[in-house]
Amino acid sequence: MVFINTREISNEELFQLFSSLSKSSIFLILCDSNGNILNYSDNAPEFIVKNRNIFDVVDGLKEFIENIKYESSVSLDNFFSTKKSKELPIVEKLRLIPIIKKDNYLILGEVVTQKVLIDEYISERLNTLNMYLEFAPVFFVVLNKEGNIDYINSWALRKTGYNFEEIIGKNWFEIFIPEDIRNKVFDVFKLILDKKIELAQTYENEILTKDGKFITVLWENKLLVKNNEPFGTISVGVDVTDQKIKDFEDSILLGFLSTFSESDYQKALGRISTVLSESCNFSFVKAEVITSEETHEFLILDNTENNKYEQENLEGLKTYEKKTEDKTIRIYIKCEKLPKYATENCIKNVVNFLFSFADKFYYVQKLEEASFKDPLTGLYNRRYFMIMLKNEIRRAKRYGTKSSVMMIDLDGLKQINDTFGHDKGDLAIKTLAQAMISSTRVTDVCARFGGDEFVILLPQTPVGKAQVIAYRLKETLEKFNSESTEKFKILFSAGITNIIKTDDDEGINTLKRADELLYKAKSLGKNLIIIDNEYNE
């Protein structure tokens, strides 16, 4: 508190005071001990002087003077308010300095209503600004020129999981910026300090929370300058993580939606495979449709090593299942690391789409199978086999996998027909077909090529393993012989070759090699299996 010394003031000095103050904002009032106004300067407020008693107008002034009567000095910062009345409905703010002059009081004063209102307005705005900085849903960060944190608002602390004491004064880049982009982000900061970067431009980068999660922030930066020298930055950032997640999910959805216009389900399957691989980072996806009659599975994606995922090895393979009244659909997914914006909800939506696609694809395949099946054996016909062979040749060339083709001829069918009748010949054909299905996998394609010729496509199976399947077929057929036929044995000859990179896309070369090996088996006495040793592994 500041005081001025009091002493006796002469009448001449009073007169000079009244005259000198008349043109300033400071007014002067002389009153007696009861507050009655004896004299005043020309600029004294009318709302005081017209009342003729200052104590009746100014609230608390009389009590204040009584308290300082015996003080040797007086305060310079005494603020008072006028009493509210009909004559003075608006409360005015006054700054008054009472000086005791014998039995009278000399009061210097100033109307400060407007100043007080301005100060209150500024204070209110500063408080509002401070509250905004603390609680607004934005990052507000002040860094010095070394990148150390001078200020960070409460909202940013809550978002990152830190408290103020943990990080104030610490280096922003070492705490919040992931190591793989730390140098790049720090370089941008240095460019801002060097005035070499356009500050109107926004910058987006990830920051780390205390628990190791990522937040993607879009920043606006302002350079702090004093005496034309940069000394730090102010940065305001918006959390755009949710928008990034939404954009990511929308891009996957659009990728899937593009398949709806594709009439060829094999091409649609290829597009879906691309989305799952490139956008979702999946390496393996397989669908399985289980009904009361059969289990039907089809491969959607296989980017595993050598494109050879062993189904029996379920480590890291996630299984999703959906049951309906007439079937169960299972989706098997392998993913080493999900994309950063792939949430649980996103994966759920992907799986639901795959459920829907698998269901439709199953019915399409069933319809196709009806037109691609041999009516006598239930095996696929030649037309369907050639489609699948072309697809497998393209796949084998792209991924370098070893797939095989087994050409089979039923030995002695003409003799069975001539000796026992065509019904027994049909029985022999159907028995061999049944043995083929029992001896192969669901992913293999067994087909009747025409008459007594059959063929099996064995994906991801080199000729050595294909030969094992052929001998398994012989064992199965031997069992069927003892159960189904009495007067004759059903035997077959086979030629097996690999699909190789130099094969034509139509499969003509592949089938020609297999047929030549089959012819060799028959010429050597039948009931033989000949493999292509040149491509055996």
Wavefront OBJ file of the C-alpha trace (Angstrom):
o trace
v 0.000 0.000 0.000
v 1.314 3.469 -0.922
v 0.799 6.532 1.293
v 1.444 10.281 1.118
v 2.477 12.424 4.059
v -0.177 14.812 5.452
v 0.405 18.373 6.591
v -1.527 21.587 6.905
v -2.584 22.927 3.480
v -3.009 26.707 3.145
v -6.024 28.378 1.530
v -3.774 29.632 -1.238
v -2.630 26.119 -1.965
v -6.254 24.974 -1.972
v -7.165 27.588 -4.520
v -4.255 26.570 -6.737
v -5.349 22.895 -6.435
v -8.944 23.694 -7.430
v -7.729 25.688 -10.448
v -5.099 23.188 -11.644
v -7.360 20.138 -11.376
v -10.298 21.581 -13.246
v -8.932 20.395 -16.591
v -7.762 16.952 -15.438
v -9.546 13.734 -14.549
v -8.674 14.264 -10.860
v -11.332 16.259 -8.992
v -11.162 17.895 -5.555
v -13.905 18.232 -2.923
v -13.714 20.057 0.381
v -16.241 18.966 2.986
v -16.764 19.261 6.704
v -16.546 16.451 9.226
v -20.175 15.524 8.527
v -19.536 15.179 4.782
v -21.258 18.407 3.766
v -19.621 19.772 0.628
v -18.048 23.191 1.178
v -16.230 23.617 -2.133
v -15.234 21.586 -5.172
v -13.310 21.776 -8.429
v -15.123 22.450 -11.703
v -14.636 18.853 -12.849
v -16.167 17.272 -9.729
v -18.868 14.726 -10.650
v -22.361 16.186 -10.708
v -23.828 13.065 -9.068
v -21.789 13.957 -5.926
v -21.965 17.729 -5.695
v -25.675 18.049 -6.414
v -26.392 15.918 -3.361
v -24.317 18.332 -1.206
v -23.167 15.548 1.117
v -20.474 13.161 -0.021
v -21.147 10.605 2.745
v -24.712 10.187 1.440
v -23.394 9.336 -2.008
v -20.226 7.294 -1.438
v -20.643 3.991 0.349
v -18.168 3.381 3.211
v -16.297 6.691 2.901
v -17.336 8.032 6.332
v -16.216 4.829 8.068
v -12.933 4.855 6.148
v -12.124 8.466 7.213
v -12.947 7.671 10.829
v -10.385 4.858 10.706
v -7.563 7.016 9.304
v -8.056 10.116 11.485
v -5.130 9.188 13.609
v -2.853 7.893 10.857
v 0.195 9.935 9.872
v -0.190 8.923 6.211
v -2.961 7.910 3.867
v -3.393 5.262 1.159
v -3.342 6.097 -2.538
v -5.338 3.038 -3.678
v -8.711 3.341 -1.966
v -11.659 2.366 -4.144
v -15.292 3.088 -3.346
v -18.708 2.612 -4.942
v -21.630 5.015 -5.001
v -24.786 4.090 -3.183
v -27.560 2.961 -5.478
v -30.632 5.214 -5.419
v -33.446 6.491 -7.594
v -31.344 9.526 -8.455
v -28.272 7.353 -9.133
v -29.403 3.933 -10.416
v -25.981 3.160 -11.926
v -23.204 2.365 -9.461
v -20.068 4.363 -10.148
v -16.578 3.304 -9.123
v -14.398 5.967 -7.436
v -10.805 6.205 -6.355
v -10.639 8.646 -3.374
v -7.790 9.984 -1.241
v -9.102 11.768 1.914
v -6.765 14.298 3.575
v -7.708 15.743 6.982
v -7.499 19.571 7.203
v -8.363 20.522 10.798
v -12.141 19.972 11.025
v -12.539 19.605 7.294
v -11.705 16.855 4.794
v -9.978 17.482 1.520
v -10.815 14.634 -0.845
v -8.987 14.006 -4.100
v -10.884 11.686 -6.384
v -11.222 10.122 -9.792
v -14.147 8.332 -11.460
v -12.720 4.968 -12.507
v -15.909 3.138 -13.496
v -14.819 2.712 -17.107
v -11.286 1.681 -16.127
v -12.626 -0.924 -13.716
v -14.996 -2.274 -16.345
v -12.139 -2.492 -18.853
v -9.909 -4.217 -16.306
v -12.698 -6.639 -15.442
v -13.324 -7.280 -19.135
v -9.630 -7.947 -19.782
v -9.361 -10.119 -16.687
v -12.445 -12.062 -17.746
v -11.068 -12.553 -21.248
v -7.694 -13.638 -19.877
v -9.410 -16.133 -17.597
v -11.493 -17.372 -20.515
v -8.389 -17.686 -22.676
v -6.574 -19.500 -19.907
v -9.517 -21.896 -19.489
v -9.635 -22.433 -23.240
v -5.944 -23.227 -23.383
v -6.287 -25.614 -20.474
v -9.444 -27.448 -21.441
v -10.069 -26.881 -25.156
v -9.907 -30.163 -27.139
v -6.626 -29.239 -28.814
v -2.951 -29.744 -28.089
v -1.328 -26.471 -27.015
v 2.434 -26.735 -26.629
v 5.159 -24.103 -26.154
v 8.735 -25.201 -26.846
v 11.974 -23.301 -26.375
v 14.585 -23.282 -29.110
v 16.110 -26.540 -27.793
v 12.753 -28.280 -28.111
v 12.172 -28.434 -24.362
v 8.620 -28.033 -23.064
v 7.886 -24.618 -21.521
v 4.124 -25.143 -21.416
v 1.588 -27.826 -22.265
v -2.148 -27.593 -21.601
v -4.232 -29.920 -19.450
v -6.138 -31.455 -22.356
v -2.880 -32.538 -23.999
v -1.739 -34.040 -20.703
v -4.969 -36.025 -20.350
v -4.725 -37.291 -23.933
v -1.146 -38.474 -23.483
v -1.489 -39.766 -19.907
v 1.263 -37.594 -18.364
v 1.141 -35.100 -15.510
v 2.687 -31.638 -15.692
v 5.654 -32.385 -13.422
v 6.687 -35.420 -15.470
v 7.364 -33.517 -18.676
v 7.761 -29.794 -18.038
v 11.272 -28.763 -19.056
v 11.867 -32.102 -20.771
v 12.550 -32.510 -24.485
v 9.337 -32.852 -26.481
v 10.872 -34.930 -29.262
v 12.479 -37.481 -26.937
v 9.241 -38.057 -24.999
v 6.478 -37.797 -27.580
v 7.872 -38.467 -31.061
v 8.274 -42.115 -32.187
v 11.879 -43.013 -32.830
v 11.372 -43.836 -36.521
v 10.160 -40.291 -37.343
v 11.938 -38.338 -34.552
v 14.703 -36.905 -36.713
v 12.303 -35.925 -39.482
v 9.951 -34.065 -37.108
v 12.863 -32.367 -35.330
v 14.188 -31.183 -38.705
v 10.832 -29.466 -39.352
v 11.116 -27.766 -35.944
v 14.610 -26.471 -36.780
v 13.395 -25.174 -40.152
v 10.660 -23.214 -38.334
v 13.258 -21.685 -35.996
v 15.465 -20.803 -38.978
v 12.487 -19.138 -40.704
v 12.920 -21.469 -43.675
v 9.457 -22.961 -43.609
v 6.010 -21.653 -44.488
v 4.169 -21.392 -41.164
v 0.765 -21.271 -42.855
v 1.312 -24.891 -43.789
v -0.040 -27.611 -41.494
v 1.991 -30.649 -40.494
v 0.801 -34.063 -39.462
v 2.722 -36.552 -37.364
v 2.217 -39.200 -34.734
v 2.938 -38.737 -31.052
v 3.331 -41.384 -28.372
v 1.187 -41.579 -25.251
v 2.566 -42.688 -21.909
v 1.181 -46.218 -22.418
v 2.832 -46.539 -25.844
v -0.203 -45.886 -28.052
v -0.197 -43.581 -31.065
v -2.131 -40.370 -31.636
v -2.067 -38.689 -35.040
v -2.012 -34.884 -34.700
v -2.429 -32.140 -37.303
v -0.314 -29.134 -36.213
v -0.342 -25.374 -36.791
v 2.923 -23.702 -35.680
v 3.836 -20.145 -34.699
v 7.372 -18.853 -34.298
v 8.142 -16.912 -31.092
v 10.455 -13.957 -31.739
v 12.064 -11.422 -29.382
v 14.386 -8.662 -30.615
v 14.092 -10.250 -34.063
v 15.571 -13.496 -32.716
v 13.538 -16.759 -32.562
v 13.367 -18.244 -29.080
v 10.776 -20.993 -29.468
v 7.487 -22.095 -30.988
v 3.818 -22.250 -30.115
v 2.043 -25.244 -31.643
v -1.668 -25.961 -31.720
v -2.640 -29.496 -32.740
v -5.866 -31.326 -33.503
v -6.245 -35.042 -32.832
v -7.130 -36.555 -36.225
v -6.708 -40.205 -35.189
v -10.447 -40.943 -35.380
v -10.620 -39.369 -38.826
v -7.660 -41.474 -39.949
v -9.404 -44.591 -38.659
v -12.589 -43.617 -40.504
v -10.678 -42.910 -43.738
v -8.927 -46.281 -43.428
v -12.210 -48.132 -42.885
v -13.847 -46.242 -45.766
v -11.013 -47.182 -48.133
v -11.432 -50.875 -47.272
v -15.205 -50.614 -47.656
v -14.817 -48.983 -51.076
v -12.400 -51.735 -52.071
v -14.959 -54.367 -51.138
v -17.850 -52.477 -52.752
v -15.988 -52.451 -56.067
v -16.310 -56.251 -56.141
v -20.126 -56.089 -56.155
v -20.165 -54.956 -59.793
v -17.950 -57.891 -60.816
v -20.009 -60.640 -62.437
v -17.080 -63.065 -62.474
v -16.701 -64.345 -58.913
v -13.142 -65.498 -59.555
v -12.179 -61.932 -60.488
v -14.110 -60.619 -57.465
v -12.149 -63.069 -55.338
v -8.926 -61.642 -56.778
v -9.951 -58.072 -55.923
v -10.874 -59.055 -52.387
v -7.550 -60.827 -52.047
v -5.754 -57.616 -53.068
v -7.645 -55.497 -50.506
v -6.987 -58.009 -47.728
v -3.294 -58.189 -48.594
v -2.445 -54.567 -49.369
v -4.838 -52.716 -47.045
v -5.334 -55.138 -44.142
v -1.868 -56.737 -44.206
v -3.375 -60.247 -44.065
v -1.144 -63.071 -45.283
v -3.661 -65.916 -45.325
v -7.464 -66.047 -45.561
v -9.564 -69.124 -46.095
v -13.326 -69.654 -45.954
v -15.079 -72.853 -44.990
v -18.788 -73.548 -45.498
v -20.137 -76.518 -43.557
v -23.553 -78.019 -44.296
v -25.166 -81.274 -43.225
v -24.027 -82.802 -46.507
v -20.521 -81.458 -47.035
v -17.660 -79.208 -46.005
v -16.733 -76.821 -48.779
v -13.640 -74.623 -48.468
v -11.955 -72.127 -50.747
v -8.767 -70.146 -50.464
v -9.154 -66.358 -50.595
v -5.554 -65.312 -49.958
v -2.234 -67.050 -49.429
v 0.869 -64.860 -49.066
v 2.581 -67.218 -46.641
v 6.120 -68.389 -47.271
v 6.203 -70.355 -50.528
v 2.411 -69.921 -50.583
v 2.112 -73.090 -48.610
v 0.232 -72.654 -45.394
v -0.265 -75.921 -43.541
v -3.826 -75.948 -42.260
v -2.973 -78.301 -39.428
v -0.546 -75.719 -38.041
v -2.988 -73.280 -36.456
v -0.424 -71.117 -34.628
v -1.276 -67.462 -35.177
v -4.369 -68.367 -37.180
v -7.544 -66.643 -35.974
v -10.870 -68.364 -36.549
v -14.215 -66.583 -36.858
v -17.499 -68.500 -37.049
v -21.053 -67.668 -38.034
v -23.970 -70.096 -37.802
v -27.225 -69.989 -39.736
v -30.123 -72.404 -39.928
v -28.623 -74.524 -42.701
v -24.875 -73.957 -42.503
v -21.829 -72.847 -40.531
v -19.315 -70.466 -42.085
v -15.773 -70.237 -40.760
v -13.170 -67.663 -41.748
v -9.496 -68.357 -41.033
v -7.158 -65.339 -40.979
v -3.409 -65.012 -40.562
v -1.921 -61.562 -39.920
v 1.502 -60.858 -38.425
v 0.796 -57.173 -37.731
v -2.373 -55.185 -38.345
v -2.174 -51.701 -39.912
v -2.012 -48.909 -37.325
v -5.568 -47.691 -38.042
v -7.171 -51.153 -38.086
v -9.447 -51.175 -35.031
v -11.342 -54.153 -33.656
v -14.499 -52.712 -35.194
v -12.763 -52.520 -38.585
v -11.672 -56.171 -38.408
v -15.187 -57.136 -37.351
v -16.598 -55.389 -40.442
v -14.027 -57.124 -42.668
v -14.953 -60.523 -41.229
v -18.690 -59.826 -41.657
v -18.061 -58.977 -45.298
v -16.114 -62.217 -45.725
v -18.987 -64.160 -44.148
v -21.378 -62.615 -46.674
v -19.021 -63.173 -49.604
v -18.305 -66.783 -48.589
v -22.034 -67.501 -48.384
v -22.700 -66.081 -51.862
v -19.565 -67.621 -53.338
v -20.619 -71.025 -52.019
v -23.989 -70.829 -53.781
v -22.395 -69.567 -56.998
v -19.945 -72.446 -56.923
v -22.751 -74.906 -56.279
v -24.594 -73.565 -59.326
v -21.420 -73.720 -61.385
v -20.720 -77.218 -60.170
v -24.150 -78.306 -61.387
v -23.119 -77.282 -64.915
v -19.542 -78.503 -64.482
v -20.254 -81.978 -63.106
v -20.133 -85.273 -64.951
v -23.609 -86.807 -64.487
v -22.363 -90.410 -64.155
v -19.536 -89.955 -61.628
v -20.281 -86.672 -59.912
v -16.727 -85.582 -60.742
v -16.005 -82.296 -62.487
v -16.143 -82.378 -66.264
v -13.411 -81.464 -68.726
v -14.609 -77.874 -69.146
v -14.380 -77.104 -65.453
v -11.008 -78.822 -65.120
v -9.519 -76.693 -67.902
v -10.708 -73.502 -66.141
v -9.105 -74.585 -62.880
v -5.924 -75.706 -64.635
v -5.515 -72.301 -66.291
v -5.982 -70.565 -62.917
v -3.427 -72.852 -61.265
v -0.881 -72.311 -64.048
v -1.147 -68.531 -63.546
v -0.801 -68.979 -59.783
v 2.181 -71.314 -60.071
v 3.962 -68.918 -62.417
v 3.292 -65.932 -60.173
v 4.375 -67.498 -56.898
v 6.754 -70.195 -58.127
v 4.855 -73.011 -56.407
v 5.011 -76.647 -57.501
v 1.635 -78.020 -58.549
v 0.997 -81.316 -60.336
v -1.365 -82.856 -62.876
v -2.151 -86.575 -62.778
v -3.614 -88.135 -65.952
v -5.401 -91.459 -65.318
v -6.743 -94.147 -67.670
v -9.055 -96.947 -66.515
v -7.385 -100.153 -67.653
v -9.502 -102.635 -69.618
v -12.806 -100.763 -69.709
v -13.641 -102.118 -73.198
v -13.106 -105.672 -72.014
v -15.377 -105.092 -68.990
v -18.084 -103.648 -71.239
v -17.765 -106.475 -73.772
v -17.641 -109.245 -71.168
v -19.947 -108.083 -68.406
v -22.051 -105.392 -70.012
v -22.068 -101.612 -70.034
v -23.725 -101.459 -66.614
v -20.608 -103.090 -65.133
v -18.460 -100.722 -67.157
v -20.364 -97.793 -65.640
v -19.848 -99.383 -62.203
v -16.104 -99.517 -62.832
v -16.044 -95.849 -63.857
v -18.056 -94.773 -60.784
v -15.924 -96.897 -58.440
v -12.704 -95.312 -59.721
v -14.294 -91.832 -59.347
v -15.304 -92.623 -55.768
v -11.776 -93.815 -54.970
v -10.306 -90.621 -56.467
v -12.461 -88.421 -54.230
v -11.632 -90.517 -51.150
v -7.886 -90.343 -51.815
v -7.521 -86.601 -52.471
v -7.992 -83.331 -50.627
v -10.927 -80.964 -50.963
v -8.598 -78.460 -52.650
v -7.681 -80.990 -55.355
v -9.746 -81.067 -58.550
v -10.839 -84.525 -59.716
v -12.419 -84.649 -63.176
v -13.606 -87.100 -65.793
v -11.762 -86.049 -68.916
v -13.795 -88.215 -71.249
v -14.715 -91.893 -71.601
v -12.227 -93.889 -69.509
v -9.817 -90.970 -68.985
v -9.620 -89.056 -65.709
v -7.428 -86.224 -64.451
v -6.522 -84.759 -61.058
v -5.174 -81.246 -60.430
v -3.036 -81.181 -57.275
v -2.282 -77.577 -56.196
v 0.957 -76.938 -54.280
v 1.983 -80.578 -54.681
v 5.253 -81.571 -56.438
v 5.321 -84.832 -58.441
v 6.966 -86.745 -55.600
v 4.041 -86.132 -53.279
v 1.608 -86.599 -56.149
v 3.040 -90.082 -56.641
v 2.243 -90.867 -52.992
v -1.364 -89.799 -53.629
v -1.482 -92.062 -56.709
v -0.395 -95.089 -54.661
v -2.926 -94.146 -51.998
v -5.532 -94.176 -54.767
v -4.441 -97.712 -55.711
v -4.867 -98.851 -52.091
v -8.306 -97.238 -51.862
v -9.351 -98.781 -55.162
v -8.182 -102.209 -53.988
v -10.485 -101.889 -50.995
v -13.382 -100.810 -53.237
v -12.648 -103.772 -55.526
v -13.192 -106.226 -52.684
v -16.389 -104.504 -51.603
v -18.080 -103.623 -54.922
v -16.904 -106.004 -57.607
v -16.655 -109.764 -57.697
v -15.963 -110.830 -61.280
v -13.353 -108.247 -62.289
v -10.751 -105.897 -60.841
v -10.632 -102.175 -61.498
v -7.112 -101.066 -62.331
v -5.635 -97.850 -63.732
v -2.494 -96.411 -65.252
v -1.274 -92.865 -64.510
v 1.203 -90.254 -65.685
v 2.182 -87.358 -63.371
v 3.934 -84.085 -64.231
v 4.581 -80.708 -62.610
v 3.301 -77.390 -63.865
v 6.409 -75.459 -64.929
v 7.085 -71.816 -65.770
v 7.471 -72.496 -69.501
v 3.998 -74.060 -69.800
v 1.507 -72.160 -71.913
v -1.381 -70.455 -70.092
v -3.950 -72.771 -71.717
v -2.379 -75.880 -70.158
v -1.811 -77.687 -73.460
v 1.875 -78.422 -72.752
v 1.107 -79.617 -69.230
v -1.559 -82.056 -70.373
v 0.594 -83.252 -73.263
v 3.425 -84.233 -70.889
v 1.013 -86.000 -68.532
v -0.614 -87.820 -71.445
v 2.766 -88.955 -72.794
v 3.669 -90.351 -69.363
v 0.293 -92.122 -69.217
v 0.869 -93.635 -72.659
v 4.266 -94.839 -71.479
v 2.660 -96.529 -68.425
v 0.107 -98.301 -70.618
v 2.705 -99.401 -73.163
v 4.812 -100.914 -70.389
v 2.016 -103.227 -69.296
v -0.649 -101.032 -67.660
v -1.480 -100.743 -63.928
v 1.612 -98.520 -63.612
v 2.350 -94.998 -62.337
v 4.989 -93.012 -64.250
v 6.216 -89.653 -62.950
v 8.132 -86.925 -64.735
v 11.603 -87.466 -63.222
v 12.928 -84.319 -64.845
v 10.820 -82.203 -62.466
v 10.756 -84.564 -59.481
v 11.909 -83.093 -56.162
l 1 2 3 4 5 6 7 8 9 10 11 12 13 14 15 16 17 18 19 20 21 22 23 24 25 26 27 28 29 30 31 32 33 34 35 36 37 38 39 40 41 42 43 44 45 46 47 48 49 50 51 52 53 54 55 56 57 58 59 60 61 62 63 64 65 66 67 68 69 70 71 72 73 74 75 76 77 78 79 80 81 82 83 84 85 86 87 88 89 90 91 92 93 94 95 96 97 98 99 100 101 102 103 104 105 106 107 108 109 110 111 112 113 114 115 116 117 118 119 120 121 122 123 124 125 126 127 128 129 130 131 132 133 134 135 136 137 138 139 140 141 142 143 144 145 146 147 148 149 150 151 152 153 154 155 156 157 158 159 160 161 162 163 164 165 166 167 168 169 170 171 172 173 174 175 176 177 178 179 180 181 182 183 184 185 186 187 188 189 190 191 192 193 194 195 196 197 198 199 200 201 202 203 204 205 206 207 208 209 210 211 212 213 214 215 216 217 218 219 220 221 222 223 224 225 226 227 228 229 230 231 232 233 234 235 236 237 238 239 240 241 242 243 244 245 246 247 248 249 250 251 252 253 254 255 256 257 258 259 260 261 262 263 264 265 266 267 268 269 270 271 272 273 274 275 276 277 278 279 280 281 282 283 284 285 286 287 288 289 290 291 292 293 294 295 296 297 298 299 300 301 302 303 304 305 306 307 308 309 310 311 312 313 314 315 316 317 318 319 320 321 322 323 324 325 326 327 328 329 330 331 332 333 334 335 336 337 338 339 340 341 342 343 344 345 346 347 348 349 350 351 352 353 354 355 356 357 358 359 360 361 362 363 364 365 366 367 368 369 370 371 372 373 374 375 376 377 378 379 380 381 382 383 384 385 386 387 388 389 390 391 392 393 394 395 396 397 398 399 400 401 402 403 404 405 406 407 408 409 410 411 412 413 414 415 416 417 418 419 420 421 422 423 424 425 426 427 428 429 430 431 432 433 434 435 436 437 438 439 440 441 442 443 444 445 446 447 448 449 450 451 452 453 454 455 456 457 458 459 460 461 462 463 464 465 466 467 468 469 470 471 472 473 474 475 476 477 478 479 480 481 482 483 484 485 486 487 488 489 490 491 492 493 494 495 496 497 498 499 500 501 502 503 504 505 506 507 508 509 510 511 512 513 514 515 516 517 518 519 520 521 522 523 524 525 526 527 528 529 530 531 532 533 534 535 536 537
